[in-house]
Amino acid sequence: MTSEVVENAKAAAMFLSRQLDRLALDGETARTVRFLASCLDEDGYLRASPEELAQDASIPLETIRAGLAALRTLEPAGVGAENLSQCLELQLLRIRENGPALTIVRSYLDLLAKRHYPSIASKMNLSVDQVK
């Protein structure tokens, strides 16, 4: 890791920690969120599954899941996601989007990235303009 990446990771952890201090979490959940925050990659993704994290850290799976739910309420929206699709989904849910954009992010992100708008439109019974 370069020193810049390390500094960015420290700054991100401090940013999340300050937000965490404002939440009314019990001690175990707060510790778990801090642990999960330390597991984030440089993009803010949590690449390991909850099951892997629970096993590796000897933390009950339900505690990991509760911590993950709390982590995902923090800013920036999408932190703690497993991948880009889930990150975008979390961002859309944060703004209470439940229409076509959410379906596209959940099911057709690969087609969207390739700009296959007609294919998405056909699958979703939408116009190409609506997909765009």
Secondary structure, DSSP 8 states (H G I E B T S, - for coil): --HHHHHHHHHHHHHHHHHHHTS---HHHHHHHHHHHHT--TTS---S-HHHHHHHHT--HHHHHHHHHHHTTSSSTTTT-SSHHHHHHHHHHHTT--SHHHHHHHH-HHHHHTT-HHHHHHHHT--HHHH-
